[in-house]
Amino acid sequence: MDIIVLKLGGSVLEKLPDSFYKTLVQLKQDKVCQPIVVHGGGPEITKALNKWTVESTFVDGLRMTTNEVLEVVEMVLSGSLNKRIVAHVQRSGGTAIGLSGVDGSLLNASPVDAKLGYVGKVESVNTDLLQTLFHHGSIPIISPIGIDQQGQKYNINADMAAAAIAIALNAKLAFISDIPGVIEEKEGNSFVHPQLTKPQIESLIQREVITGGMIPKIQSALSVLEAGVDEAVILNGCEPKDLLNYIQGKQAGTKVIHEEGYHD
């Protein structure tokens, strides 16, 4: 059974309809594919940091993470948000197991850059643990906190964590957002790019069509391609039919593809 990693952006979590979770459960139960959810939680983390007056800054789109920030990030991601998604799946008739990259050393991490503090990157994924969960009929719900061999925990960008898991499992990767894909405006009209290659993406970033939080999503999608996965896609989770259409091979969202696979 094919595996699909679904990365849920923090901004879309409150907007996802019940039908989205029912779609995930149906895909699993009908053995169409095995879903895995990796989630962020930027807005809720910011809210919690503000509530406890913990200072936090961003460098190149990544949250600089001190020990104090890490405690809040882990509490929000691995605690309230992770279990909220688990509850949504189970209310929709499925079985979900919530865990972080710390559990079972699921995400073995190392620091990205000393200037970012405890911001990590994934060095390896415990795929045996995920396979065990699959065989028990579960949908894994993963928060992107990693751990190294010394027991130090790291805050990992959720897009990057989802990409690493997809690479390790040779899975498809879908970034679930609250927008239908990469949108560009021309002459007062907006349109969604159905597919993009690396040169096109680089051009869109340079022209500032792709900005902000879309940059790590696109870069993660490219990293998956470079590791040998065929494609990644950015989908609108508020339209669950987009996920179904994508899995069925129909046009949905923005695919990020190898240059040789491009066609107009």
Order of alpha helices (4+ residues) and beta strands (2+ residues): beta-alpha-beta-alpha-beta-beta-alpha-alpha-beta-beta-beta-alpha-beta-beta-beta-alpha-beta-beta-beta-beta-alpha-alpha-beta-alpha-beta
